Amino acid sequence: MYPDIRPHEARLNVTWRGQNGDLIDPVPYSASDRQLKRWAQEAIEHGGISGIGRRGPISLRDFVVDRFPASATTPFNRIFIRPKTPFG
């Protein structure tokens, strides 16, 4: 499904105000939480996440970053940025 993701990269998924989507390009799995939030913020502000409408200035400062390594069922790393409550 995501053959373009290398072992050192991850699919970045974001939940924002009840909407959810993946960043188009993979991100480094080792990126800091701050870097990941900044990339996600810029993508949301400019409409770069499918499933989340363009928003203009936003803040993801209080959001949580969850990391999940590749597994037998999901053969690529995943990172999720979400509100403190899992329901956005």
N, C-alpha and C positions, 0 to 999 in steps of 0.2 A: 504493500500500500504506500509506503514511504521509502522507496529504494534509494532516494538521494541522501539519506541520513547516514553519515559515517559514524563509527563507534565513538568518537570524541564529541559528537554533536547530539542535539536533542530537538524534538518537536516541542514548541512552546505553545501552550494552550492558555487562553485568558477568559475569565468570566468577568463581565462588566454589566452592572444593572440588569441582570437577568438574561443577558445575551452572552453567547459563548462562541469562540472560534479559535483557529490556529493561526499563528504568524505564518506568512507564506514561506519564508526561508528558515532552514534549521539554524539553531544558535549553538554556541559552544556549551557543552554540558558543564564545564568548569567556570562559566561566567558567574560573577558575583550577583547576589540578589539585587543590588542597586543597579547594575548594568541591565539585568533582565527587565526590571520594572521600567527603566528608562526606554528601552527598545519597545516594550509593550505600550507604554504611554504614547510614544511618538506614533506608533502604528495606529492606535485607536484615534488619536487626534487627526490623523490624515487619511483614515479609511483603509488602512493596510491589513485589517484582519477580517477575513470573510466571516460573516455571521454577526459582526458588530458594526453598526452604522457609524459613520464619521461623527465625531463628537466635539471637536474643538478642544480648548484647554481642559485637562483633567489631572487628577493626582491619584497615584497608586501607592502612596507612601505607607498607608496602614494595611496594605494587602499582604497576604501570606504567599510565600513561594514554597511549593512542594516539589520534590524531585523523586523520580522513580526510574531506577536503572532498567535497562533492557532485561527481558525475561523470556522464558520459553513461549509464553502466549503473546507477548508484545516484543518483537525483536529489535526495538530501538528505544533509546532513552527518551523520557518524557519529563517536561517541567510544566507545572500548572501555577498560574498566578490567579488568585481568587480573593474575594473579601474574607474577612475573618470568619464569617458564617458561610457555609458551603453553598448557600442558595442565592447568593448575589444580591 
